Amino acid sequence: MIQLLVNGELTNCKETRLDDFLQKRNKEEASFAVAVNEFFIPKSEYQSVELKNGDNIELLVPMQGG
């Protein structure tokens, strides 16, 4: 099990790939951007990103307005 910081909250998980982590949390189809350790990850690369203990994941929802 690894420990991640997700949007500022500590989370424990078994998944070690970003796509598995998002799928487990029903976030795969949602409209948001993902950053791991402050680097934007394109959706096409989710399956190749290996998560490590202590990684910082930010799920960023686009906002409209002006």
C-alpha positions, 0 to 999 in steps of 0.5 A: 500500500502506498500513501498519496497526497490527493488535493491536500488530503492523505490517502492510502491506496493499493493502485500503483498506476495513475489510470487504476487509481482514477478508475478505482475512484470513478474519476476516469471519465470526469472532466478534469486535469491531473497533475502529479508532483506539479506536472500536468499528465495528459490523459493519453499517458495515465496508464504509463504513470507509476505512482510512488509513496508520497506523490502529490496528486492534484485533480483540477476541475476547469471553472467558467466565469469571468 
